[in-house]
Amino acid sequence: MANREVTLKTKLRAAQDLEADPNEGSRLQQQIDLLTKELVYLLKKVREAGI
């Protein structure tokens, strides 16, 4: 799980980079997409665990 967390943090930092993408809306959408993907992954894990 720690590796997923590091990867997510790295991708979120990259999505916040103003030089890589000057369009604020695009950067925010990338962050939303990354967080949504992680949320879906975690919900699947919870469902599998029967919690």
mmCIF file of the N, C-alpha and C atoms, coordinates in Angstrom:
data_MODEL
# 
_entry.id   MODEL 
# 
loop_
_atom_site.group_PDB 
_atom_site.id 
_atom_site.type_symbol 
_atom_site.label_atom_id 
_atom_site.label_alt_id 
_atom_site.label_comp_id 
_atom_site.label_asym_id 
_atom_site.label_entity_id 
_atom_site.label_seq_id 
_atom_site.pdbx_PDB_ins_code 
_atom_site.Cartn_x 
_atom_site.Cartn_y 
_atom_site.Cartn_z 
_atom_site.occupancy 
_atom_site.B_iso_or_equiv 
_atom_site.pdbx_formal_charge 
_atom_site.auth_seq_id 
_atom_site.auth_comp_id 
_atom_site.auth_asym_id 
_atom_site.auth_atom_id 
_atom_site.pdbx_PDB_model_num 
ATOM 1   N N  . MET A 1 1  ? 0.826   -1.196 0.000   1.00 0.00 ? 1  MET A N  1 
ATOM 2   C CA . MET A 1 1  ? 0.000   0.000  0.000   1.00 0.00 ? 1  MET A CA 1 
ATOM 3   C C  . MET A 1 1  ? 0.868   1.256  0.000   1.00 0.00 ? 1  MET A C  1 
ATOM 4   N N  . ALA A 1 2  ? 2.011   1.186  0.682   1.00 0.00 ? 2  ALA A N  1 
ATOM 5   C CA . ALA A 1 2  ? 2.873   2.366  0.745   1.00 0.00 ? 2  ALA A CA 1 
ATOM 6   C C  . ALA A 1 2  ? 3.354   2.761  -0.646  1.00 0.00 ? 2  ALA A C  1 
ATOM 7   N N  . ASN A 1 3  ? 3.641   1.771  -1.484  1.00 0.00 ? 3  ASN A N  1 
ATOM 8   C CA . ASN A 1 3  ? 4.093   2.064  -2.839  1.00 0.00 ? 3  ASN A CA 1 
ATOM 9   C C  . ASN A 1 3  ? 3.002   2.780  -3.635  1.00 0.00 ? 3  ASN A C  1 
ATOM 10  N N  . ARG A 1 4  ? 1.755   2.359  -3.482  1.00 0.00 ? 4  ARG A N  1 
ATOM 11  C CA . ARG A 1 4  ? 0.636   3.038  -4.160  1.00 0.00 ? 4  ARG A CA 1 
ATOM 12  C C  . ARG A 1 4  ? 0.529   4.480  -3.676  1.00 0.00 ? 4  ARG A C  1 
ATOM 13  N N  . GLU A 1 5  ? 0.731   4.670  -2.385  1.00 0.00 ? 5  GLU A N  1 
ATOM 14  C CA . GLU A 1 5  ? 0.634   6.014  -1.808  1.00 0.00 ? 5  GLU A CA 1 
ATOM 15  C C  . GLU A 1 5  ? 1.728   6.927  -2.367  1.00 0.00 ? 5  GLU A C  1 
ATOM 16  N N  . VAL A 1 6  ? 2.943   6.411  -2.456  1.00 0.00 ? 6  VAL A N  1 
ATOM 17  C CA . VAL A 1 6  ? 4.056   7.192  -3.008  1.00 0.00 ? 6  VAL A CA 1 
ATOM 18  C C  . VAL A 1 6  ? 3.786   7.522  -4.467  1.00 0.00 ? 6  VAL A C  1 
ATOM 19  N N  . THR A 1 7  ? 3.315   6.545  -5.220  1.00 0.00 ? 7  THR A N  1 
ATOM 20  C CA . THR A 1 7  ? 3.006   6.761  -6.632  1.00 0.00 ? 7  THR A CA 1 
ATOM 21  C C  . THR A 1 7  ? 1.919   7.818  -6.788  1.00 0.00 ? 7  THR A C  1 
ATOM 22  N N  . LEU A 1 8  ? 0.869   7.733  -5.979  1.00 0.00 ? 8  LEU A N  1 
ATOM 23  C CA . LEU A 1 8  ? -0.219  8.707  -6.046  1.00 0.00 ? 8  LEU A CA 1 
ATOM 24  C C  . LEU A 1 8  ? 0.288   10.113 -5.718  1.00 0.00 ? 8  LEU A C  1 
ATOM 25  N N  . LYS A 1 9  ? 1.083   10.229 -4.657  1.00 0.00 ? 9  LYS A N  1 
ATOM 26  C CA . LYS A 1 9  ? 1.621   11.541 -4.281  1.00 0.00 ? 9  LYS A CA 1 
ATOM 27  C C  . LYS A 1 9  ? 2.481   12.118 -5.400  1.00 0.00 ? 9  LYS A C  1 
ATOM 28  N N  . THR A 1 10 ? 3.291   11.274 -6.025  1.00 0.00 ? 10 THR A N  1 
ATOM 29  C CA . THR A 1 10 ? 4.146   11.723 -7.125  1.00 0.00 ? 10 THR A CA 1 
ATOM 30  C C  . THR A 1 10 ? 3.310   12.209 -8.298  1.00 0.00 ? 10 THR A C  1 
ATOM 31  N N  . LYS A 1 11 ? 2.281   11.449 -8.646  1.00 0.00 ? 11 LYS A N  1 
ATOM 32  C CA . LYS A 1 11 ? 1.419   11.832 -9.763  1.00 0.00 ? 11 LYS A CA 1 
ATOM 33  C C  . LYS A 1 11 ? 0.635   13.107 -9.451  1.00 0.00 ? 11 LYS A C  1 
ATOM 34  N N  . LEU A 1 12 ? 0.199   13.262 -8.202  1.00 0.00 ? 12 LEU A N  1 
ATOM 35  C CA . LEU A 1 12 ? -0.522  14.478 -7.818  1.00 0.00 ? 12 LEU A CA 1 
ATOM 36  C C  . LEU A 1 12 ? 0.392   15.700 -7.886  1.00 0.00 ? 12 LEU A C  1 
ATOM 37  N N  . ARG A 1 13 ? 1.639   15.542 -7.440  1.00 0.00 ? 13 ARG A N  1 
ATOM 38  C CA . ARG A 1 13 ? 2.587   16.658 -7.545  1.00 0.00 ? 13 ARG A CA 1 
ATOM 39  C C  . ARG A 1 13 ? 2.816   17.034 -8.999  1.00 0.00 ? 13 ARG A C  1 
ATOM 40  N N  . ALA A 1 14 ? 2.950   16.033 -9.852  1.00 0.00 ? 14 ALA A N  1 
ATOM 41  C CA . ALA A 1 14 ? 3.159   16.293 -11.279 1.00 0.00 ? 14 ALA A CA 1 
ATOM 42  C C  . ALA A 1 14 ? 1.949   17.001 -11.878 1.00 0.00 ? 14 ALA A C  1 
ATOM 43  N N  . ALA A 1 15 ? 0.750   16.631 -11.431 1.00 0.00 ? 15 ALA A N  1 
ATOM 44  C CA . ALA A 1 15 ? -0.475  17.242 -11.953 1.00 0.00 ? 15 ALA A CA 1 
ATOM 45  C C  . ALA A 1 15 ? -0.631  18.688 -11.481 1.00 0.00 ? 15 ALA A C  1 
ATOM 46  N N  . GLN A 1 16 ? 0.070   19.061 -10.430 1.00 0.00 ? 16 GLN A N  1 
ATOM 47  C CA . GLN A 1 16 ? -0.002  20.428 -9.910  1.00 0.00 ? 16 GLN A CA 1 
ATOM 48  C C  . GLN A 1 16 ? 1.039   21.346 -10.543 1.00 0.00 ? 16 GLN A C  1 
ATOM 49  N N  . ASP A 1 17 ? 1.938   20.790 -11.350 1.00 0.00 ? 17 ASP A N  1 
ATOM 50  C CA . ASP A 1 17 ? 3.045   21.547 -11.935 1.00 0.00 ? 17 ASP A CA 1 
ATOM 51  C C  . ASP A 1 17 ? 2.535   22.571 -12.942 1.00 0.00 ? 17 ASP A C  1 
ATOM 52  N N  . LEU A 1 18 ? 2.700   23.821 -12.606 1.00 0.00 ? 18 LEU A N  1 
ATOM 53  C CA . LEU A 1 18 ? 2.232   24.928 -13.443 1.00 0.00 ? 18 LEU A CA 1 
ATOM 54  C C  . LEU A 1 18 ? 2.973   24.980 -14.777 1.00 0.00 ? 18 LEU A C  1 
ATOM 55  N N  . GLU A 1 19 ? 4.258   24.656 -14.777 1.00 0.00 ? 19 GLU A N  1 
ATOM 56  C CA . GLU A 1 19 ? 5.040   24.703 -16.011 1.00 0.00 ? 19 GLU A CA 1 
ATOM 57  C C  . GLU A 1 19 ? 4.637   23.592 -16.979 1.00 0.00 ? 19 GLU A C  1 
ATOM 58  N N  . ALA A 1 20 ? 4.299   22.427 -16.450 1.00 0.00 ? 20 ALA A N  1 
ATOM 59  C CA . ALA A 1 20 ? 3.921   21.302 -17.305 1.00 0.00 ? 20 ALA A CA 1 
ATOM 60  C C  . ALA A 1 20 ? 2.580   21.549 -17.982 1.00 0.00 ? 20 ALA A C  1 
ATOM 61  N N  . ASP A 1 21 ? 1.664   22.199 -17.256 1.00 0.00 ? 21 ASP A N  1 
ATOM 62  C CA . ASP A 1 21 ? 0.333   22.476 -17.811 1.00 0.00 ? 21 ASP A CA 1 
ATOM 63  C C  . ASP A 1 21 ? -0.177  23.790 -17.216 1.00 0.00 ? 21 ASP A C  1 
ATOM 64  N N  . PRO A 1 22 ? -0.104  24.877 -17.975 1.00 0.00 ? 22 PRO A N  1 
ATOM 65  C CA . PRO A 1 22 ? -0.520  26.175 -17.439 1.00 0.00 ? 22 PRO A CA 1 
ATOM 66  C C  . PRO A 1 22 ? -2.036  26.319 -17.261 1.00 0.00 ? 22 PRO A C  1 
ATOM 67  N N  . ASN A 1 23 ? -2.815  25.395 -17.797 1.00 0.00 ? 23 ASN A N  1 
ATOM 68  C CA . ASN A 1 23 ? -4.267  25.463 -17.697 1.00 0.00 ? 23 ASN A CA 1 
ATOM 69  C C  . ASN A 1 23 ? -4.714  24.914 -16.341 1.00 0.00 ? 23 ASN A C  1 
ATOM 70  N N  . GLU A 1 24 ? -5.210  25.802 -15.473 1.00 0.00 ? 24 GLU A N  1 
ATOM 71  C CA . GLU A 1 24 ? -5.598  25.393 -14.118 1.00 0.00 ? 24 GLU A CA 1 
ATOM 72  C C  . GLU A 1 24 ? -6.705  24.348 -14.134 1.00 0.00 ? 24 GLU A C  1 
ATOM 73  N N  . GLY A 1 25 ? -7.683  24.512 -15.003 1.00 0.00 ? 25 GLY A N  1 
ATOM 74  C CA . GLY A 1 25 ? -8.785  23.557 -15.082 1.00 0.00 ? 25 GLY A CA 1 
ATOM 75  C C  . GLY A 1 25 ? -8.305  22.166 -15.447 1.00 0.00 ? 25 GLY A C  1 
ATOM 76  N N  . SER A 1 26 ? -7.368  22.102 -16.355 1.00 0.00 ? 26 SER A N  1 
ATOM 77  C CA . SER A 1 26 ? -6.808  20.819 -16.771 1.00 0.00 ? 26 SER A CA 1 
ATOM 78  C C  . SER A 1 26 ? -6.042  20.157 -15.625 1.00 0.00 ? 26 SER A C  1 
ATOM 79  N N  . ARG A 1 27 ? -5.254  20.958 -14.900 1.00 0.00 ? 27 ARG A N  1 
ATOM 80  C CA . ARG A 1 27 ? -4.502  20.411 -13.763 1.00 0.00 ? 27 ARG A CA 1 
ATOM 81  C C  . ARG A 1 27 ? -5.446  19.887 -12.694 1.00 0.00 ? 27 ARG A C  1 
ATOM 82  N N  . LEU A 1 28 ? -6.499  20.644 -12.408 1.00 0.00 ? 28 LEU A N  1 
ATOM 83  C CA . LEU A 1 28 ? -7.468  20.205 -11.401 1.00 0.00 ? 28 LEU A CA 1 
ATOM 84  C C  . LEU A 1 28 ? -8.172  18.928 -11.839 1.00 0.00 ? 28 LEU A C  1 
ATOM 85  N N  . GLN A 1 29 ? -8.508  18.836 -13.123 1.00 0.00 ? 29 GLN A N  1 
ATOM 86  C CA . GLN A 1 29 ? -9.179  17.638 -13.624 1.00 0.00 ? 29 GLN A CA 1 
ATOM 87  C C  . GLN A 1 29 ? -8.267  16.420 -13.510 1.00 0.00 ? 29 GLN A C  1 
ATOM 88  N N  . GLN A 1 30 ? -6.986  16.598 -13.783 1.00 0.00 ? 30 GLN A N  1 
ATOM 89  C CA . GLN A 1 30 ? -6.032  15.495 -13.640 1.00 0.00 ? 30 GLN A CA 1 
ATOM 90  C C  . GLN A 1 30 ? -5.983  15.020 -12.189 1.00 0.00 ? 30 GLN A C  1 
ATOM 91  N N  . GLN A 1 31 ? -5.988  15.965 -11.253 1.00 0.00 ? 31 GLN A N  1 
ATOM 92  C CA . GLN A 1 31 ? -5.959  15.610 -9.836  1.00 0.00 ? 31 GLN A CA 1 
ATOM 93  C C  . GLN A 1 31 ? -7.238  14.879 -9.437  1.00 0.00 ? 31 GLN A C  1 
ATOM 94  N N  . ILE A 1 32 ? -8.368  15.360 -9.916  1.00 0.00 ? 32 ILE A N  1 
ATOM 95  C CA . ILE A 1 32 ? -9.654  14.712 -9.630  1.00 0.00 ? 32 ILE A CA 1 
ATOM 96  C C  . ILE A 1 32 ? -9.655  13.295 -10.178 1.00 0.00 ? 32 ILE A C  1 
ATOM 97  N N  . ASP A 1 33 ? -9.161  13.123 -11.403 1.00 0.00 ? 33 ASP A N  1 
ATOM 98  C CA . ASP A 1 33 ? -9.119  11.796 -12.020 1.00 0.00 ? 33 ASP A CA 1 
ATOM 99  C C  . ASP A 1 33 ? -8.238  10.834 -11.225 1.00 0.00 ? 33 ASP A C  1 
ATOM 100 N N  . LEU A 1 34 ? -7.078  11.306 -10.785 1.00 0.00 ? 34 LEU A N  1 
ATOM 101 C CA . LEU A 1 34 ? -6.180  10.460 -9.996  1.00 0.00 ? 34 LEU A CA 1 
ATOM 102 C C  . LEU A 1 34 ? -6.819  10.052 -8.670  1.00 0.00 ? 34 LEU A C  1 
ATOM 103 N N  . LEU A 1 35 ? -7.436  11.017 -7.991  1.00 0.00 ? 35 LEU A N  1 
ATOM 104 C CA . LEU A 1 35 ? -8.065  10.721 -6.704  1.00 0.00 ? 35 LEU A CA 1 
ATOM 105 C C  . LEU A 1 35 ? -9.280  9.812  -6.863  1.00 0.00 ? 35 LEU A C  1 
ATOM 106 N N  . THR A 1 36 ? -10.034 9.989  -7.934  1.00 0.00 ? 36 THR A N  1 
ATOM 107 C CA . THR A 1 36 ? -11.187 9.126  -8.196  1.00 0.00 ? 36 THR A CA 1 
ATOM 108 C C  . THR A 1 36 ? -10.734 7.696  -8.443  1.00 0.00 ? 36 THR A C  1 
ATOM 109 N N  . LYS A 1 37 ? -9.684  7.541  -9.221  1.00 0.00 ? 37 LYS A N  1 
ATOM 110 C CA . LYS A 1 37 ? -9.142  6.210  -9.503  1.00 0.00 ? 37 LYS A CA 1 
ATOM 111 C C  . LYS A 1 37 ? -8.698  5.527  -8.208  1.00 0.00 ? 37 LYS A C  1 
ATOM 112 N N  . GLU A 1 38 ? -8.032  6.268  -7.328  1.00 0.00 ? 38 GLU A N  1 
ATOM 113 C CA . GLU A 1 38 ? -7.582  5.708  -6.057  1.00 0.00 ? 38 GLU A CA 1 
ATOM 114 C C  . GLU A 1 38 ? -8.771  5.370  -5.160  1.00 0.00 ? 38 GLU A C  1 
ATOM 115 N N  . LEU A 1 39 ? -9.777  6.208  -5.147  1.00 0.00 ? 39 LEU A N  1 
ATOM 116 C CA . LEU A 1 39 ? -10.972 5.954  -4.346  1.00 0.00 ? 39 LEU A CA 1 
ATOM 117 C C  . LEU A 1 39 ? -11.673 4.681  -4.797  1.00 0.00 ? 39 LEU A C  1 
ATOM 118 N N  . VAL A 1 40 ? -11.801 4.493  -6.096  1.00 0.00 ? 40 VAL A N  1 
ATOM 119 C CA . VAL A 1 40 ? -12.431 3.284  -6.631  1.00 0.00 ? 40 VAL A CA 1 
ATOM 120 C C  . VAL A 1 40 ? -11.625 2.053  -6.221  1.00 0.00 ? 40 VAL A C  1 
ATOM 121 N N  . TYR A 1 41 ? -10.304 2.146  -6.302  1.00 0.00 ? 41 TYR A N  1 
ATOM 122 C CA . TYR A 1 41 ? -9.440  1.037  -5.898  1.00 0.00 ? 41 TYR A CA 1 
ATOM 123 C C  . TYR A 1 41 ? -9.668  0.689  -4.422  1.00 0.00 ? 41 TYR A C  1 
ATOM 124 N N  . LEU A 1 42 ? -9.696  1.711  -3.569  1.00 0.00 ? 42 LEU A N  1 
ATOM 125 C CA . LEU A 1 42 ? -9.882  1.475  -2.138  1.00 0.00 ? 42 LEU A CA 1 
ATOM 126 C C  . LEU A 1 42 ? -11.270 0.923  -1.827  1.00 0.00 ? 42 LEU A C  1 
ATOM 127 N N  . LEU A 1 43 ? -12.291 1.405  -2.528  1.00 0.00 ? 43 LEU A N  1 
ATOM 128 C CA . LEU A 1 43 ? -13.643 0.878  -2.321  1.00 0.00 ? 43 LEU A CA 1 
ATOM 129 C C  . LEU A 1 43 ? -13.722 -0.595 -2.701  1.00 0.00 ? 43 LEU A C  1 
ATOM 130 N N  . LYS A 1 44 ? -13.040 -0.982 -3.771  1.00 0.00 ? 44 LYS A N  1 
ATOM 131 C CA . LYS A 1 44 ? -13.002 -2.396 -4.164  1.00 0.00 ? 44 LYS A CA 1 
ATOM 132 C C  . LYS A 1 44 ? -12.333 -3.233 -3.085  1.00 0.00 ? 44 LYS A C  1 
ATOM 133 N N  . LYS A 1 45 ? -11.246 -2.714 -2.508  1.00 0.00 ? 45 LYS A N  1 
ATOM 134 C CA . LYS A 1 45 ? -10.541 -3.430 -1.444  1.00 0.00 ? 45 LYS A CA 1 
ATOM 135 C C  . LYS A 1 45 ? -11.440 -3.601 -0.218  1.00 0.00 ? 45 LYS A C  1 
ATOM 136 N N  . VAL A 1 46 ? -12.173 -2.561 0.136   1.00 0.00 ? 46 VAL A N  1 
ATOM 137 C CA . VAL A 1 46 ? -13.088 -2.632 1.277   1.00 0.00 ? 46 VAL A CA 1 
ATOM 138 C C  . VAL A 1 46 ? -14.178 -3.655 1.005   1.00 0.00 ? 46 VAL A C  1 
ATOM 139 N N  . ARG A 1 47 ? -14.716 -3.630 -0.196  1.00 0.00 ? 47 ARG A N  1 
ATOM 140 C CA . ARG A 1 47 ? -15.768 -4.571 -0.570  1.00 0.00 ? 47 ARG A CA 1 
ATOM 141 C C  . ARG A 1 47 ? -15.250 -6.008 -0.510  1.00 0.00 ? 47 ARG A C  1 
ATOM 142 N N  . GLU A 1 48 ? -14.036 -6.240 -0.996  1.00 0.00 ? 48 GLU A N  1 
ATOM 143 C CA . GLU A 1 48 ? -13.439 -7.574 -0.958  1.00 0.00 ? 48 GLU A CA 1 
ATOM 144 C C  . GLU A 1 48 ? -13.215 -8.043 0.475   1.00 0.00 ? 48 GLU A C  1 
ATOM 145 N N  . ALA A 1 49 ? -12.873 -7.117 1.357   1.00 0.00 ? 49 ALA A N  1 
ATOM 146 C CA . ALA A 1 49 ? -12.615 -7.459 2.749   1.00 0.00 ? 49 ALA A CA 1 
ATOM 147 C C  . ALA A 1 49 ? -13.908 -7.670 3.531   1.00 0.00 ? 49 ALA A C  1 
ATOM 148 N N  . GLY A 1 50 ? -15.026 -7.251 2.949   1.00 0.00 ? 50 GLY A N  1 
ATOM 149 C CA . GLY A 1 50 ? -16.312 -7.427 3.606   1.00 0.00 ? 50 GLY A CA 1 
ATOM 150 C C  . GLY A 1 50 ? -16.522 -6.489 4.779   1.00 0.00 ? 50 GLY A C  1 
ATOM 151 N N  . ILE A 1 51 ? -15.881 -5.356 4.735   1.00 0.00 ? 51 ILE A N  1 
ATOM 152 C CA . ILE A 1 51 ? -15.996 -4.386 5.839   1.00 0.00 ? 51 ILE A CA 1 
ATOM 153 C C  . ILE A 1 51 ? -17.238 -3.551 5.643   1.00 0.00 ? 51 ILE A C  1 
# 
